[in-house]
Amino acid sequence: MKDSILAIMSERPTEAWTTQDVLDELDRRSLAPGGAKPMNTVGNRLLDLVKAKRIYKVGRGAYSLASRPSLLSDNDGSGDPD
């Protein structure tokens, strides 16, 4: 799952991703973890990646490949802020 998370985040490396953003994208790709609490599983994998210095924790429940992510992220990828 860590490799899947890194692949997803690498598509928009300068943006901050919330745990929910990552879970939504994993789900969209049919890669979301099973079990009763998939959000916890994703959150724990994100923290594992922080500890391994593969990603940065940039806020409460927010992570990025960049140490200083864009503050005006566009998480739908459309280029349109709305």
C-alpha positions in Angstrom: 0.0 0.0 0.0 2.9 2.4 0.7 4.0 2.2 -3.0 0.4 2.9 -4.1 0.3 5.9 -1.8 3.6 7.3 -3.1 2.5 6.8 -6.7 -0.7 8.7 -6.1 1.0 11.5 -4.3 3.7 11.8 -7.0 1.0 12.8 -9.5 0.7 16.1 -7.6 3.9 16.2 -5.6 3.8 19.9 -4.5 0.3 19.6 -3.0 -0.8 18.7 0.5 -2.9 15.5 0.7 -5.2 14.8 3.6 -5.7 11.2 4.7 -9.2 11.4 3.2 -7.8 12.6 -0.1 -5.5 9.6 -0.3 -8.2 7.2 0.8 -10.6 8.6 -1.8 -8.0 8.2 -4.5 -7.1 4.7 -3.4 -10.8 3.8 -3.5 -11.2 5.3 -6.9 -8.5 3.0 -8.1 -9.9 0.0 -6.3 -6.8 -0.1 -4.0 -8.4 1.0 -0.7 -7.7 -1.2 2.2 -10.5 -3.5 3.5 -11.5 -3.8 7.1 -13.6 -1.8 9.5 -11.5 1.3 9.6 -9.7 1.9 6.3 -9.1 5.6 7.2 -7.0 4.4 10.2 -5.0 2.0 7.9 -4.2 4.8 5.4 -3.3 7.2 8.2 -0.9 4.6 9.7 0.7 4.0 6.3 1.2 7.7 5.9 2.8 8.0 9.3 5.1 5.1 8.4 6.2 7.0 5.3 6.9 10.1 7.4 9.0 8.1 9.8 10.9 6.6 6.8 11.4 10.2 5.5 9.7 9.4 2.2 7.0 12.1 2.7 6.5 15.2 5.0 3.8 15.8 7.5 2.8 19.4 6.7 -0.3 19.8 9.0 -2.8 17.9 11.0 -3.7 15.0 8.8 -1.9 16.5 5.8 1.1 15.1 4.0 3.2 16.0 1.0 6.1 14.8 -1.0 7.4 18.4 -0.9 8.6 19.9 2.4 6.6 23.1 1.5 3.5 22.2 -0.4 1.4 24.6 -2.3 -1.0 26.4 -0.1 -3.5 26.8 -2.9 -3.8 23.1 -3.8 -6.2 22.0 -6.5 -6.9 18.4 -5.4 -9.3 17.6 -8.2 -6.5 18.1 -10.8 -8.7 20.2 -13.1 -6.8 23.4 -12.7 -10.0 25.1 -11.8 -10.2 26.1 -8.1 -14.0 25.6 -8.0 
